[in-house]
C-alpha cells in the first residue's frame, strides 16, 4: 500500500486525500489549524455563522464529476437551490443622486430581457456572446482544465487545431476589449467583466478567453448549497474519512523530507509539530502539498529541492488581497438579495489602486456583499441578517489584521467602516451601522498567518495569460520525485472547482495518465455510499 501524506486539509487537500484513498493509498492529512477547510472557513458568534471564504457556487458540472469519482453524487451530498435573482448590481451614484441598480434574474431568457431594457437590441449580441462563452467553457474543460500538460500531443487535437485562429484572438485580446466591442451600457459591461475579479486579475489584463465565466452565471445560473460552503467542507471530510483517510489537526508541517534517489531527489516524508510543540517525523512514499505553493517551495523545501524558488516568485503577480467584514444585523434587509455587487464608476482607477505600481486601498472600493440569510435560515437568528462584505485590496500584509468589534489594525477597520457606509448609502439602508450587533474583520496579515498566503493575498497568483493553463505552476515538483501540489496556487487555478480539479490532476500524475480530459472513477474499493448526507440535516 502506497503511504501518502497530504499537507493541509483545505478543500484541495481533502479532495486529494479522498481520491487517493479510493485509489488504494494509505493517506494521512496533516492540518496546522484546529479545523479542516482552510480558506473555506467558518466563524460562529452570537447565533450567526459566517462562511469566511468562497460563497459563489459555480461550475456545477465539476462538482458532479468529482462526487462521481468518489462513488456518490452532488444530489446525495448537497442540498442546492437556484438563486433568483442571481445577484444585484449597485452602481456608484452621481453626486446628489441615488445609486442605480440592475437585477440579474435566474433564467437566460429573463437575462436577455434585462439586457434589452438597458441597451435595446443587446440581447442578440448577448446570445452570441453566451454561445461563444459556452463553446470556450466546453473546450477548456475538455482540453485545458483537466490537462496535466505532460504530453504535447494532448494539445494536438483536431478541435484545437481548427479553433486556433479563434483561440489566438481570445488569448491575445483582453476581456475588457472583448466586452467593450460588443456592449456599450456601463452596467452591462461590468456584469460581463466582473468575473475577472474571481480570477484574481484586472479585466484589462485577463485574456478574453475568460469570457467563458459568463456562461456559468448568466446561462447556468447561480446556486447555493444550504449550509454554505462549510457544508461542502463537511461532506468532503466525511467522504475522506469514509475512504480511510486519517486527518490530524493541530499538526504543522515544518519540513518536507527528501532523499537522494538515482541521481535526483525523492520525497521521503515530512517533519511536523503538534499543538504541544512536540516534533514528529512521518515517512511516506508520496507527499502532496495542498498548502500555499510559495510557502511549500520556499519554507518547507531545502534550496536544492525547490522547483519554484523565491527568485521565481519575484517575477510573478499576485491576485488581490481582501478585507473581509462579517456582520450580524438586527432586522431584515430586503434591499439586498443573496449576492450583491457594488461597483464604482471608475473601474480603471479601482484596479490601478490594487494592481498598479503604487498599490493602495481604493477609495471608494468596489465591493461584494453576500447575505446568505436570504436563502438559509440556519446562518442567523430569527429576525436578523448575516452579511459578508469582501473589499478587494492590494496583496499587502502591511494593511494589517482584522479583529472583533473594531479591534483590528487601523487600516483594516477604516476600510470596513467605509464599506459599511457605502453599502448603507448605495442600497438605501441609512440605519445599517446602528443595527450591527456582531462585527468581525479579517485582513491580509490574517491570510498570511492563518494560511501562509503569499503576500497576504486571498486567492494566489492572478490569472493573467502567463500564469494560466500550462504557464501556471503545475501539480508535480520538477526536482523531487513523489512530491505533488494541489490547491488554488497551482494548476489549474483559483476557486473551489479548480481546487477539485487540482486534486484530480494529482491523481492523474500519480497514475501516469497524460490525457487532457476528465479521468474515470478510482480503482480502489471505494467509500461507503450508504451514508450520504446533508451537512445541515
Backbone torsions as a table, in degrees:
resi	resn	phi	psi	omega
1	UNK	NA	130.8	-179.9
2	UNK	-73.2	124.5	179.5
3	UNK	-90.2	121.6	-174.1
4	UNK	-127.4	135.0	174.7
5	UNK	-113.1	132.1	175.0
6	UNK	-110.7	127.4	179.6
7	UNK	-94.4	113.1	177.8
8	UNK	100.8	129.8	-178.7
9	UNK	-110.9	37.8	167.9
10	UNK	-73.3	-171.5	-177.7
11	UNK	-59.6	-43.6	-180.0
12	UNK	-65.6	-40.2	179.8
13	UNK	-65.5	-45.6	178.5
14	UNK	-64.0	-42.3	-179.2
15	UNK	-63.8	-44.4	179.4
16	UNK	-63.6	-44.8	-179.7
17	UNK	-59.5	-44.5	-179.2
18	UNK	-63.6	-44.1	179.5
19	UNK	-63.0	-44.3	-177.0
20	UNK	-71.9	-33.5	176.2
21	UNK	-64.1	-40.6	176.7
22	UNK	-66.6	-25.3	177.3
23	UNK	-76.4	-11.6	179.1
24	UNK	109.9	4.8	178.3
25	UNK	-77.6	151.2	167.9
26	UNK	-92.1	108.1	-167.4
27	UNK	-113.2	131.5	170.4
28	UNK	-120.0	130.5	176.4
29	UNK	-106.1	129.9	178.2
30	UNK	-112.0	118.6	-176.3
31	UNK	-120.5	123.9	-176.8
32	UNK	-69.1	-28.6	179.8
33	UNK	-78.4	175.9	178.9
34	UNK	-89.2	-2.1	177.4
35	UNK	-141.2	161.9	173.8
36	UNK	-82.9	173.9	174.9
37	UNK	113.5	-30.4	-179.0
38	UNK	58.0	-130.7	-177.6
39	UNK	-67.7	-18.8	174.0
40	UNK	-86.0	66.7	-171.3
41	UNK	-95.6	-175.1	-179.7
42	UNK	-147.7	146.6	176.0
43	UNK	-131.4	133.3	176.8
44	UNK	-121.4	124.8	178.8
45	UNK	-151.3	132.0	172.3
46	UNK	57.8	32.2	-178.5
47	UNK	86.3	-2.4	177.3
48	UNK	-100.5	142.9	172.5
49	UNK	-124.2	121.8	-175.9
50	UNK	-110.0	131.6	161.2
51	UNK	-73.7	134.8	-179.2
52	UNK	-108.0	10.6	-179.4
53	UNK	-133.7	-130.1	-176.1
54	UNK	-62.5	152.2	-179.5
55	UNK	-145.8	-5.5	176.8
56	UNK	-101.7	122.7	178.4
57	UNK	-94.0	100.8	-179.4
58	UNK	-122.8	169.7	-179.4
59	UNK	56.0	57.0	-177.7
60	UNK	-58.5	-29.5	179.0
61	UNK	-62.1	-31.7	177.8
62	UNK	-66.6	-43.0	177.0
63	UNK	-63.2	-44.1	-179.0
64	UNK	-58.1	-47.2	-179.2
65	UNK	-64.8	-42.3	-178.2
66	UNK	-63.4	-46.6	179.6
67	UNK	-63.6	-33.6	175.6
68	UNK	-61.5	-39.5	176.8
69	UNK	-59.8	-28.9	-179.9
70	UNK	-92.2	11.1	176.0
71	UNK	77.3	22.6	-179.3
72	UNK	-140.5	-158.1	-178.7
73	UNK	-148.2	161.8	175.5
74	UNK	-59.7	-41.4	-178.6
75	UNK	-61.4	-34.6	178.4
76	UNK	-73.7	-28.4	-171.0
77	UNK	-99.9	-31.1	-172.9
78	UNK	-130.6	149.0	168.7
79	UNK	-101.0	105.2	-177.4
80	UNK	-101.5	140.8	172.0
81	UNK	-130.0	143.2	178.2
82	UNK	-84.3	131.1	-177.9
83	UNK	-84.3	134.9	175.7
84	UNK	-141.4	107.2	7.5
85	UNK	-73.5	161.4	174.4
86	UNK	-64.9	-42.9	175.7
87	UNK	-170.4	170.5	177.7
88	UNK	-125.8	133.9	178.1
89	UNK	-103.0	120.9	173.1
90	UNK	-100.0	131.2	-179.0
91	UNK	-108.7	146.5	-174.6
92	UNK	-57.4	129.0	-178.8
93	UNK	-76.3	146.7	169.2
94	UNK	-71.2	159.7	-176.5
95	UNK	-56.7	128.4	178.2
96	UNK	80.5	4.3	-179.6
97	UNK	-118.1	165.9	174.8
98	UNK	-82.9	156.5	176.2
99	UNK	-67.4	146.2	172.4
100	UNK	-86.6	166.8	176.4
101	UNK	-152.4	152.0	177.5
102	UNK	-131.3	126.6	177.7
103	UNK	-96.9	124.7	176.7
104	UNK	-98.0	107.9	-173.8
105	UNK	-81.8	171.4	171.3
106	UNK	-79.2	142.8	178.5
107	UNK	100.0	122.6	-172.3
108	UNK	-65.4	-33.3	179.9
109	UNK	-66.8	-37.3	177.7
110	UNK	-70.1	-33.8	175.1
111	UNK	-63.7	-41.8	177.7
112	UNK	-57.8	-44.0	-179.3
113	UNK	-64.3	-37.4	177.8
114	UNK	-63.4	-42.3	178.0
115	UNK	-62.4	-43.2	-179.5
116	UNK	-63.2	-34.7	179.0
117	UNK	-62.9	-36.9	-176.9
118	UNK	-88.7	-31.7	-179.5
119	UNK	-142.4	96.2	-174.8
120	UNK	-51.1	137.5	179.0
121	UNK	71.0	7.0	-179.6
122	UNK	-74.1	-16.8	-178.1
123	UNK	-63.1	-33.4	178.2
124	UNK	-64.7	-41.4	177.0
125	UNK	-68.0	-37.5	178.3
126	UNK	-64.5	-38.3	179.1
127	UNK	-61.2	-44.3	177.8
128	UNK	-65.4	-39.5	179.6
129	UNK	-60.7	-44.2	-178.1
130	UNK	-72.0	-32.8	173.8
131	UNK	-62.2	-42.6	177.3
132	UNK	-63.8	-42.0	179.4
133	UNK	-62.8	-42.2	179.4
134	UNK	-64.7	-42.1	178.4
135	UNK	-62.2	-44.5	178.9
136	UNK	-64.6	-39.0	179.0
137	UNK	-64.5	-43.7	179.3
138	UNK	-63.3	-42.6	179.6
139	UNK	-65.9	-39.9	178.7
140	UNK	-60.2	-43.2	-179.1
141	UNK	-69.6	-36.3	-177.9
142	UNK	-74.1	-36.4	-167.7
143	UNK	-123.2	-14.9	-172.7
144	UNK	-121.5	-51.0	-172.0
145	UNK	-64.6	-39.6	-177.2
146	UNK	-96.3	12.0	-174.6
147	UNK	-90.4	121.9	175.8
148	UNK	-75.3	-7.4	178.7
149	UNK	54.5	42.2	176.7
150	UNK	-98.6	-8.2	178.0
151	UNK	-138.3	128.2	179.0
152	UNK	-60.6	-35.3	-175.8
153	UNK	-66.4	-12.5	176.9
154	UNK	-65.8	-18.2	178.5
155	UNK	-102.4	-4.7	-179.1
156	UNK	-92.3	58.3	-179.8
157	UNK	-104.1	150.9	-177.7
158	UNK	-57.0	-43.8	-179.6
159	UNK	-59.3	-42.1	-177.9
160	UNK	-69.3	-44.7	-179.4
161	UNK	-60.5	-43.8	-179.9
162	UNK	-67.1	-26.6	-177.6
163	UNK	-93.9	3.9	-174.3
164	UNK	-55.6	-44.7	179.2
165	UNK	-59.4	-43.4	180.0
166	UNK	-68.3	-42.9	178.7
167	UNK	-60.4	-40.2	179.2
168	UNK	-60.6	-42.9	178.3
169	UNK	-62.3	-44.0	-177.3
170	UNK	-69.6	-27.7	-178.3
171	UNK	-88.0	-24.2	-175.5
172	UNK	-101.2	-6.2	174.9
173	UNK	-108.5	152.7	179.0
174	UNK	-82.7	156.2	175.1
175	UNK	-58.9	-40.4	-179.1
176	UNK	-61.2	-47.4	-179.2
177	UNK	-63.6	-39.9	-179.6
178	UNK	-60.3	-43.3	-179.4
179	UNK	-72.1	-44.8	-174.5
180	UNK	-65.5	-26.3	178.0
181	UNK	-72.8	-13.8	-174.0
182	UNK	-113.7	-25.5	-175.1
183	UNK	-137.0	147.9	-176.6
184	UNK	-112.8	-30.6	-174.8
185	UNK	-66.2	128.5	-175.5
186	UNK	-56.7	-41.4	-178.1
187	UNK	-68.0	-39.6	179.0
188	UNK	-66.5	-38.6	175.6
189	UNK	-60.2	-40.3	179.8
190	UNK	-68.6	-37.5	177.2
191	UNK	-58.4	-38.2	-176.3
192	UNK	-86.7	-17.1	-178.9
193	UNK	-99.3	-21.0	-172.3
194	UNK	-62.4	-25.9	178.7
195	UNK	-57.2	-19.8	176.4
196	UNK	-59.1	-32.4	179.4
197	UNK	-65.7	-37.2	175.8
198	UNK	-60.8	-26.2	-179.6
199	UNK	-93.7	5.5	175.1
200	UNK	74.4	30.9	-177.9
201	UNK	-146.9	178.7	-178.1
202	UNK	-93.8	130.4	-179.5
203	UNK	-60.0	-18.7	175.6
204	UNK	-72.5	-17.9	-176.9
205	UNK	-119.3	-13.5	176.8
206	UNK	-69.8	134.4	177.1
207	UNK	-61.6	146.7	-177.1
208	UNK	-62.9	-18.7	178.6
209	UNK	-58.9	-21.9	-179.7
210	UNK	-76.7	4.0	169.2
211	UNK	-63.8	-13.0	176.4
212	UNK	-56.7	-24.8	-179.3
213	UNK	-62.0	-27.1	-179.2
214	UNK	-68.3	-23.0	175.6
215	UNK	-69.2	-19.8	-174.8
216	UNK	-82.8	-35.8	-178.5
217	UNK	-104.6	-35.8	-178.3
218	UNK	-82.1	-33.6	-176.5
219	UNK	-95.6	-57.5	179.7
220	UNK	-69.5	-31.7	-174.1
221	UNK	91.6	170.7	-177.1
222	UNK	-110.8	128.7	179.1
223	UNK	-112.6	168.9	178.6
224	UNK	-142.1	129.7	175.2
225	UNK	-85.0	119.6	178.6
226	UNK	-55.8	135.3	-170.4
227	UNK	94.7	-8.1	177.6
228	UNK	76.1	-171.0	178.9
229	UNK	-70.0	-17.9	173.6
230	UNK	-63.7	-30.5	176.0
231	UNK	-64.3	-37.2	177.4
232	UNK	-65.0	-44.6	177.7
233	UNK	-57.6	-46.3	-178.7
234	UNK	-61.6	-41.3	179.6
235	UNK	-67.7	-39.0	177.5
236	UNK	-63.8	-39.2	178.1
237	UNK	-62.8	-45.0	179.9
238	UNK	-62.9	-44.6	-179.6
239	UNK	-63.6	-39.2	178.2
240	UNK	-65.2	-46.8	-179.6
241	UNK	-64.3	-40.3	178.2
242	UNK	-62.6	-29.0	177.6
243	UNK	-80.4	-3.5	177.5
244	UNK	104.4	8.1	-177.8
245	UNK	-74.6	138.4	171.2
246	UNK	-98.1	126.7	-179.5
247	UNK	-116.9	124.3	178.8
248	UNK	-117.3	117.3	175.8
249	UNK	-94.2	167.8	-175.3
250	UNK	64.7	28.5	-176.0
251	UNK	-121.8	99.4	-176.7
252	UNK	-93.1	115.4	176.8
253	UNK	-73.8	127.1	-178.6
254	UNK	-108.3	-15.3	-178.9
255	UNK	-160.7	137.9	168.2
256	UNK	-94.7	121.5	-174.5
257	UNK	-84.4	138.7	178.1
258	UNK	-129.1	157.9	176.1
259	UNK	-144.3	152.3	179.1
260	UNK	-63.5	145.4	-179.9
261	UNK	-154.1	96.6	174.8
262	UNK	54.4	49.5	174.2
263	UNK	88.7	-2.8	174.8
264	UNK	-136.2	-167.6	-178.7
265	UNK	-111.7	152.2	179.4
266	UNK	-133.7	141.7	175.7
267	UNK	-65.0	135.7	-177.3
268	UNK	-121.9	-8.0	-178.2
269	UNK	143.8	-159.0	-179.8
270	UNK	-142.4	157.8	168.9
271	UNK	-107.7	132.5	-178.2
272	UNK	-142.0	160.0	-175.6
273	UNK	-123.5	133.2	-178.5
274	UNK	-89.5	-177.7	-174.7
275	UNK	-65.0	-23.5	178.4
276	UNK	-89.6	9.6	178.9
277	UNK	68.9	21.9	176.2
278	UNK	-88.2	132.9	-176.3
279	UNK	-89.4	141.1	178.6
280	UNK	-130.6	152.6	171.6
281	UNK	-120.7	125.9	-178.2
282	UNK	-118.2	120.7	179.2
283	UNK	-86.3	156.0	-178.0
284	UNK	-160.6	157.0	172.1
285	UNK	-86.2	-31.6	-178.4
286	UNK	-135.9	140.0	172.2
287	UNK	-122.3	130.3	173.9
288	UNK	-116.6	119.3	175.1
289	UNK	-97.3	116.5	172.8
290	UNK	-102.9	14.4	174.0
291	UNK	-80.9	170.4	175.7
292	UNK	-50.9	129.7	-173.1
293	UNK	-64.8	-38.1	178.2
294	UNK	-60.1	-45.1	178.6
295	UNK	-63.7	-43.9	179.9
296	UNK	-57.2	-49.4	-173.6
297	UNK	-73.8	-41.9	-171.4
298	UNK	-95.2	-16.7	-177.8
299	UNK	-115.6	-29.4	-175.5
300	UNK	-99.3	-13.8	-178.4
301	UNK	-116.7	144.3	173.5
302	UNK	-71.0	160.2	-175.5
303	UNK	-53.3	-38.5	-176.1
304	UNK	-67.3	-16.6	-175.7
305	UNK	-104.7	4.0	-174.3
306	UNK	-87.8	118.7	172.7
307	UNK	-80.2	-29.0	-177.2
308	UNK	-128.1	75.8	-177.9
309	UNK	-72.0	176.7	-176.2
310	UNK	-56.0	-37.7	-179.8
311	UNK	-61.3	-34.0	177.4
312	UNK	-65.5	-41.9	-178.1
313	UNK	-69.3	-28.1	179.1
314	UNK	-66.3	-16.5	178.0
315	UNK	-100.2	6.6	-178.6
316	UNK	-107.2	160.7	-179.1
317	UNK	-114.6	130.5	178.3
318	UNK	-82.4	151.8	165.4
319	UNK	-70.2	-175.8	-176.7
320	UNK	-72.6	161.4	163.4
321	UNK	-88.3	-171.9	-179.1
322	UNK	-153.2	145.8	161.2
323	UNK	-106.8	120.3	178.3
324	UNK	-102.1	136.1	-179.1
325	UNK	-124.3	115.9	-179.5
326	UNK	-104.5	120.1	-173.8
327	UNK	-127.6	130.6	166.2
328	UNK	-100.5	124.8	-171.2
329	UNK	-122.8	131.4	175.5
330	UNK	-72.7	140.5	177.0
331	UNK	82.8	170.2	-177.5
332	UNK	-88.3	156.6	179.4
333	UNK	-128.6	73.9	-176.7
334	UNK	-65.2	-16.6	-179.7
335	UNK	-67.8	-20.4	-174.8
336	UNK	-113.2	124.3	170.7
337	UNK	-79.4	-168.8	-178.8
338	UNK	-58.4	-47.7	179.2
339	UNK	-118.9	134.1	174.8
340	UNK	-136.0	145.0	176.4
341	UNK	-120.1	128.4	178.2
342	UNK	-112.8	104.7	-171.5
343	UNK	-112.0	131.9	176.1
344	UNK	-72.2	157.1	-179.3
345	UNK	-70.5	-39.4	-177.7
346	UNK	-96.7	82.5	-178.8
347	UNK	-65.1	-36.1	-178.6
348	UNK	-58.3	-44.3	178.3
349	UNK	-62.8	-37.9	179.1
350	UNK	-62.1	-48.1	-178.9
351	UNK	-72.2	-33.3	175.8
352	UNK	-61.9	-39.1	179.4
353	UNK	-62.0	-38.3	-176.1
354	UNK	-82.4	-44.1	-170.6
355	UNK	-109.4	-4.5	-174.6
356	UNK	-73.6	-179.4	-176.3
357	UNK	-69.0	-21.6	178.1
358	UNK	-125.8	73.5	-171.1
359	UNK	-66.5	140.3	176.3
360	UNK	-142.9	162.5	173.6
361	UNK	-69.0	123.2	-176.7
362	UNK	-67.9	144.6	176.4
363	UNK	-138.6	113.2	-6.7
364	UNK	-73.3	163.1	-178.9
365	UNK	-107.8	151.4	168.5
366	UNK	-78.7	136.0	-171.4
367	UNK	-124.7	156.4	167.2
368	UNK	-119.0	133.3	179.6
369	UNK	-125.8	127.4	175.9
370	UNK	-112.6	130.6	174.4
371	UNK	-120.6	78.7	-176.1
372	UNK	-63.2	-20.9	178.0
373	UNK	-65.7	-12.0	173.7
374	UNK	-65.6	-24.6	-173.0
375	UNK	-121.2	-31.3	-168.7
376	UNK	-120.5	110.2	-177.1
377	UNK	-71.4	-12.4	-173.9
378	UNK	-90.9	4.1	-176.3
379	UNK	-103.2	-0.4	179.0
380	UNK	-156.3	156.2	175.4
381	UNK	-64.2	158.4	177.6
382	UNK	-55.4	136.7	177.4
383	UNK	78.4	10.8	179.5
384	UNK	-128.0	164.8	179.4
385	UNK	-124.3	149.6	179.7
386	UNK	-108.7	120.0	179.0
387	UNK	-119.5	134.5	173.6
388	UNK	-120.4	116.7	179.3
389	UNK	-111.2	129.2	177.5
390	UNK	-114.3	121.7	177.3
391	UNK	-110.7	107.4	175.5
392	UNK	-65.0	132.0	-179.4
393	UNK	-137.2	172.3	175.1
394	UNK	-60.8	150.4	173.4
395	UNK	-76.6	91.3	-172.3
396	UNK	-151.6	111.2	-177.2
397	UNK	-65.6	-18.9	179.7
398	UNK	-65.1	-18.8	176.2
399	UNK	-63.0	-30.6	169.5
400	UNK	108.4	-170.6	-176.7
401	UNK	-101.4	160.7	171.3
402	UNK	-91.6	-173.2	-179.8
403	UNK	-172.6	179.3	-178.8
404	UNK	-92.4	134.4	173.6
405	UNK	53.4	44.9	174.7
406	UNK	82.7	13.3	-175.3
407	UNK	-91.2	5.8	-179.8
408	UNK	-77.3	-176.7	178.3
409	UNK	-59.0	152.4	-173.2
410	UNK	-57.0	-44.5	-176.3
411	UNK	-71.1	-35.6	177.5
412	UNK	-63.7	-46.8	-177.7
413	UNK	-69.7	-34.5	176.5
414	UNK	-66.1	-39.1	176.6
415	UNK	-63.2	-41.4	178.1
416	UNK	-64.3	-42.5	179.2
417	UNK	-60.0	-44.1	-179.7
418	UNK	-65.3	-38.5	179.9
419	UNK	-64.7	-42.7	178.8
420	UNK	-61.9	-43.3	-179.9
421	UNK	-66.0	-38.7	-179.9
422	UNK	-64.5	-46.0	178.0
423	UNK	-61.7	-42.4	-179.6
424	UNK	-60.3	-45.5	-176.6
425	UNK	-73.1	-49.8	-173.6
426	UNK	-69.2	-36.6	-177.3
427	UNK	-91.4	-3.4	178.6
428	UNK	73.0	46.9	178.1
429	UNK	-123.6	73.3	-170.2
430	UNK	-61.5	-25.8	-177.9
431	UNK	-101.4	19.9	-176.5
432	UNK	-55.3	-49.7	-175.8
433	UNK	-59.3	-41.4	-176.7
434	UNK	-68.6	-20.2	-177.0
435	UNK	-93.5	0.5	-178.9
436	UNK	-76.7	124.0	179.4
437	UNK	-112.5	-18.1	175.6
438	UNK	-134.3	131.7	178.4
439	UNK	-141.7	130.5	173.7
440	UNK	-147.0	140.7	-179.7
441	UNK	-121.0	156.8	177.4
442	UNK	-135.2	131.8	-177.5
443	UNK	-120.3	175.4	-178.6
444	UNK	-56.2	-36.1	178.9
445	UNK	-65.6	-27.0	174.9
446	UNK	-69.3	-39.9	177.2
447	UNK	-61.1	-38.4	178.9
448	UNK	-67.8	-48.0	-175.6
449	UNK	-73.6	-36.1	-176.4
450	UNK	-82.1	-34.5	-173.2
451	UNK	-125.1	9.0	-176.2
452	UNK	53.5	36.1	-174.3
453	UNK	-70.4	131.7	178.7
454	UNK	-59.6	121.0	178.8
455	UNK	60.8	12.8	-178.5
456	UNK	76.5	15.4	179.9
457	UNK	-69.9	156.3	-179.6
458	UNK	-90.4	-17.6	-172.3
459	UNK	-119.2	-43.9	-172.0
460	UNK	123.9	-166.6	179.4
461	UNK	-57.5	138.1	-176.9
462	UNK	-71.0	161.7	-177.9
463	UNK	-95.7	54.9	164.0
464	UNK	-75.3	167.7	-171.5
465	UNK	-56.5	-44.6	-175.0
466	UNK	-76.4	4.6	175.9
467	UNK	-127.5	26.4	-179.4
468	UNK	-123.2	156.0	174.2
469	UNK	51.8	-126.0	-176.5
470	UNK	-69.8	-11.6	179.3
471	UNK	-90.2	-6.9	177.8
472	UNK	-83.9	156.9	174.7
473	UNK	-56.3	129.9	-172.7
474	UNK	-90.4	-176.3	-165.3
475	UNK	-95.1	8.5	176.6
476	UNK	-138.2	140.6	177.1
477	UNK	-64.2	139.4	175.9
478	UNK	-82.3	-15.3	-174.6
479	UNK	-112.6	-19.0	-175.1
480	UNK	-125.2	111.8	175.9
481	UNK	-65.4	142.5	178.5
482	UNK	81.0	8.4	177.3
483	UNK	-114.8	125.3	-175.3
484	UNK	-129.2	162.3	-176.5
485	UNK	-129.6	139.6	175.0
486	UNK	-137.2	158.7	176.2
487	UNK	117.6	-179.2	-172.2
488	UNK	-69.5	-21.4	-176.4
489	UNK	-88.2	-1.1	176.4
490	UNK	-121.9	-168.3	-179.5
491	UNK	-73.9	146.9	2.1
492	UNK	-87.1	-10.9	176.9
493	UNK	150.3	-158.0	-169.9
494	UNK	-89.2	156.0	178.5
495	UNK	106.3	154.3	-177.2
496	UNK	-61.3	-46.7	177.5
497	UNK	-57.5	-38.9	179.6
498	UNK	-66.4	-34.0	177.0
499	UNK	-65.1	-39.3	176.4
500	UNK	-64.8	-40.8	178.5
501	UNK	-65.9	-37.7	179.6
502	UNK	-61.1	-35.6	176.3
503	UNK	-62.5	-41.9	178.4
504	UNK	-67.4	-34.3	176.7
505	UNK	-65.3	-36.6	174.6
506	UNK	-62.6	-45.5	177.8
507	UNK	-57.5	-44.9	-179.7
508	UNK	-63.9	-40.3	178.2
509	UNK	-60.6	-45.0	-178.1
510	UNK	-67.2	-37.6	177.8
511	UNK	-70.9	-20.2	-171.1
512	UNK	78.5	28.2	179.8
513	UNK	-90.3	114.5	-175.8
514	UNK	-101.0	6.7	-175.6
515	UNK	-71.2	154.1	-175.2
516	UNK	-86.2	-15.1	-173.3
517	UNK	-103.1	-167.5	179.4
518	UNK	-64.1	146.6	179.2
519	UNK	-90.2	177.5	178.7
520	UNK	-97.6	172.2	-177.4
521	UNK	-58.2	150.2	-178.7
522	UNK	-62.5	155.1	-173.7
523	UNK	-91.1	-3.0	-178.1
524	UNK	-75.4	-174.5	-175.1
525	UNK	-70.7	-25.6	173.3
526	UNK	94.2	155.4	177.6
527	UNK	-75.8	159.5	177.0
528	UNK	-68.4	137.1	179.6
529	UNK	-102.8	5.3	-172.2
530	UNK	-92.7	2.4	-178.4
531	UNK	-131.4	69.7	-178.9
532	UNK	-55.5	-73.7	-73.2
533	UNK	-136.6	-147.1	-143.7
534	UNK	-76.5	140.1	-172.5
535	UNK	-61.3	-29.0	-175.1
536	UNK	-88.2	-10.8	-172.5
537	UNK	-84.9	NA	NA
